[in-house]
Amino acid sequence: MDEQKLKNQQLGNFLLAFSDVLRGQDPATGVMQRQMFLQEQEEERQAKLQEEQLQQKLKGYYENLPEGSLKNFAKLMLDAPGGYKNLPAVFNLQYQQEQKKQEEDQYSASIDSAMREGLIDQTYGNQLKELPIELGYKLYSQSIFGGAEEKTANQRDLAAWNQAKADFDAGKISQEEFDAATEILGADSGLSKEQQIINLATKLYAAKDAVGEPVYEENEIQERLKQFANTYDAYFAIDLGPQD
């Protein structure tokens, strides 16, 4: 608040207090009430100013977004109730995308480095790049530090997964079947089909939501287990022969 405005306010308080005295009212009470009213007005003014400043920043952020799915999502957020207040959700999504891209670049670089150093061959390395990062790192680690039998099993299973992926890309199998193939590939090396089914069933039955309720119904679990077994038989029970 500038000096002239403060002087005007003080003069106004004095005149209003004097008016209270002429009406036989307690001037102190009137002054306190008016001060509280003025303070509330100032707080509202500051809040509105901050809101306008934030809106300008968010508008600038939105306008600088590159054209694409993220900007389209931001447009949806702007059109929803709340307008610019919804844009932090877009910030969060952008951050997640950038983090994911950084992780993918690091993963790809580590595989490239291993191929250059001769730790894994190029064909196997390129196959690892197609996997989800966590699963790819697991197989990569087993390929570097595991025994010969484990390496052979990993390469065989990865070849089976690649066949499942090719069939999925060609529309020959469903998303659920391909997900089952990925789950089988991620299982601990050396486990039998039966043990993998038991492990999957245990995980599905134990899954709980935020309020402690089961995530899956009994029929959903049985369908998942059936799908898992069918995918295993279709791809991973087949001896594909030694993999280079």
C-alpha positions in Angstrom: 0.0 0.0 0.0 1.5 3.4 -1.1 1.9 6.3 1.3 -0.9 8.5 -0.1 -3.3 5.6 0.0 -2.4 5.0 3.6 -2.9 8.7 4.5 -6.3 8.6 2.8 -7.3 5.5 4.7 -6.2 7.1 8.0 -8.2 10.2 7.2 -11.2 8.2 6.3 -11.0 6.2 9.6 -10.7 9.4 11.6 -13.8 10.9 9.9 -15.8 7.7 10.3 -14.7 7.5 14.0 -15.8 11.1 14.5 -19.1 10.2 12.9 -19.5 7.3 15.3 -18.9 9.7 18.3 -21.6 12.1 17.0 -24.0 9.2 16.8 -23.1 8.1 20.3 -21.4 4.9 19.2 -18.1 3.5 20.4 -15.6 4.7 17.8 -13.1 1.9 18.6 -15.5 -0.8 17.6 -16.3 0.9 14.4 -12.6 1.4 13.6 -11.8 -2.3 14.2 -14.7 -3.4 12.0 -13.7 -1.1 9.2 -10.0 -2.2 9.5 -11.1 -5.8 9.3 -13.3 -5.0 6.2 -10.4 -3.2 4.5 -8.0 -6.0 5.3 -10.4 -8.6 3.8 -10.6 -6.4 0.7 -6.9 -6.2 0.4 -6.5 -9.9 0.9 -9.1 -10.5 -1.8 -7.3 -8.1 -4.1 -3.9 -9.8 -3.5 -5.5 -13.2 -4.1 -7.1 -12.0 -7.3 -3.8 -10.5 -8.5 -1.9 -13.8 -7.8 -4.6 -15.7 -9.6 -4.3 -13.5 -12.6 -0.5 -13.8 -12.6 -0.7 -17.6 -12.3 -3.2 -17.7 -15.1 -0.8 -15.7 -17.3 2.0 -18.1 -16.6 -0.1 -21.1 -17.3 -1.4 -19.5 -20.5 2.2 -18.9 -21.6 3.0 -22.6 -20.8 0.1 -23.8 -22.8 0.8 -21.6 -25.8 4.5 -22.9 -25.9 3.5 -26.6 -25.8 4.4 -28.3 -29.1 1.4 -29.5 -31.2 0.5 -33.0 -30.4 -1.2 -35.3 -27.9 0.1 -33.3 -24.8 -1.3 -30.0 -26.1 -4.6 -31.7 -27.0 -4.8 -33.0 -23.4 -4.0 -29.5 -22.1 -6.9 -28.2 -24.3 -9.3 -30.7 -22.7 -8.1 -29.5 -19.3 -8.7 -25.9 -20.2 -12.2 -26.6 -21.4 -13.1 -28.6 -18.3 -14.5 -26.8 -15.2 -11.7 -25.0 -13.5 -10.0 -24.0 -16.7 -6.3 -23.0 -16.1 -6.4 -24.6 -12.6 -6.4 -28.0 -14.3 -3.1 -27.4 -16.1 -0.9 -28.7 -13.3 -2.2 -32.1 -14.3 -0.6 -31.5 -17.7 2.7 -30.5 -16.0 2.7 -33.8 -14.2 2.0 -35.7 -17.3 4.7 -33.9 -19.2 7.2 -34.6 -16.4 6.3 -38.3 -16.4 6.8 -38.4 -20.2 10.1 -36.7 -19.9 11.2 -39.1 -17.1 10.1 -42.1 -19.1 12.0 -40.8 -22.2 15.1 -40.3 -20.1 14.9 -43.8 -18.7 14.3 -45.3 -22.1 17.4 -43.4 -23.5 19.5 -44.6 -20.6 18.4 -48.2 -21.1 19.0 -48.1 -24.8 22.4 -46.6 -24.3 23.4 -49.3 -21.8 22.3 -52.0 -24.3 24.3 -50.3 -27.1 27.3 -50.2 -24.8 27.1 -53.9 -24.0 26.8 -54.7 -27.7 29.9 -52.6 -28.5 31.9 -54.3 -25.8 30.8 -57.7 -27.0 29.0 -58.6 -23.9 25.8 -59.5 -25.9 25.4 -59.9 -29.6 23.5 -57.3 -31.7 20.5 -59.5 -32.4 19.9 -60.2 -28.7 20.5 -56.6 -27.8 18.0 -55.3 -30.3 15.5 -57.8 -28.9 16.1 -56.5 -25.4 15.4 -53.0 -26.5 11.8 -54.0 -27.5 11.1 -55.1 -23.9 9.6 -53.0 -21.0 12.6 -51.5 -19.3 12.4 -53.3 -16.0 12.1 -56.7 -17.8 14.8 -55.8 -20.2 17.2 -55.0 -17.4 16.4 -58.2 -15.7 17.2 -60.3 -18.8 20.2 -58.2 -19.6 21.6 -58.8 -16.1 21.0 -62.5 -16.3 22.7 -62.6 -19.7 25.8 -60.9 -18.3 26.1 -62.6 -14.9 24.1 -65.9 -15.3 25.3 -69.3 -16.3 25.3 -70.8 -19.8 22.0 -72.7 -19.2 20.3 -69.5 -17.9 21.5 -67.5 -20.9 20.2 -70.1 -23.3 16.8 -70.2 -21.5 16.5 -66.4 -21.7 17.3 -66.3 -25.4 14.8 -69.1 -26.1 12.1 -67.3 -24.1 12.9 -64.0 -25.7 12.6 -65.5 -29.1 9.2 -66.9 -28.1 8.1 -63.5 -26.8 9.2 -61.9 -30.1 7.0 -64.4 -32.0 4.1 -63.5 -29.7 4.8 -59.8 -30.3 4.9 -60.3 -34.1 1.5 -62.1 -33.9 0.1 -59.4 -31.7 1.3 -56.7 -34.2 -0.3 -58.7 -37.0 -3.6 -58.9 -35.1 -3.4 -62.7 -34.6 -3.6 -62.6 -30.8 -5.3 -60.3 -28.3 -3.8 -57.8 -25.9 -4.4 -60.2 -23.1 -2.5 -63.0 -24.8 0.4 -60.7 -25.5 0.4 -59.4 -21.9 0.5 -63.1 -20.7 3.5 -63.7 -22.9 5.3 -60.7 -21.3 4.4 -62.0 -17.9 5.8 -65.4 -18.7 9.0 -63.8 -20.0 9.4 -61.9 -16.8 9.1 -65.0 -14.6 12.1 -66.4 -12.8 14.2 -68.5 -15.0 13.8 -72.3 -14.6 10.3 -72.2 -13.2 7.9 -74.8 -14.6 4.6 -73.9 -16.2 2.7 -75.1 -13.1 4.8 -73.1 -10.7 4.4 -70.0 -12.8 0.6 -70.4 -12.8 0.7 -70.9 -9.0 2.8 -67.7 -8.6 0.4 -65.8 -10.8 -2.7 -67.0 -9.0 -1.1 -66.0 -5.7 -0.4 -62.5 -7.0 -3.9 -62.1 -8.4 -5.7 -63.3 -5.3 -3.5 -61.1 -3.1 -4.1 -57.9 -5.1 -6.1 -55.3 -3.2 -7.3 -51.9 -4.1 -6.9 -48.6 -2.0 -9.7 -49.6 0.4 -8.5 -53.2 0.9 -11.0 -54.9 -1.5 -9.9 -57.6 -3.9 -9.0 -56.2 -7.3 -10.1 -59.3 -9.3 -13.3 -61.3 -9.2 -13.0 -65.1 -9.1 -14.0 -65.4 -12.8 -11.4 -62.8 -13.8 -8.7 -64.7 -12.1 -9.7 -68.0 -13.7 -9.8 -66.4 -17.1 -6.3 -64.9 -16.5 -4.9 -68.2 -15.5 -6.5 -70.0 -18.5 -5.1 -67.3 -20.8 -1.6 -67.7 -19.2 -1.6 -71.4 -19.7 -2.8 -71.2 -23.3 -0.1 -68.6 -24.1 2.5 -70.7 -22.5 1.6 -73.7 -24.5 1.3 -71.7 -27.7 4.8 -70.1 -27.5 7.0 -71.1 -24.6 6.4 -74.8 -24.5 7.9 -75.0 -28.0 11.5 -75.9 -28.4 12.8 -73.2 -30.8 16.3 -74.7 -30.9 19.5 -72.9 -29.8 19.4 -69.2 -30.3 22.4 -67.2 -31.6 
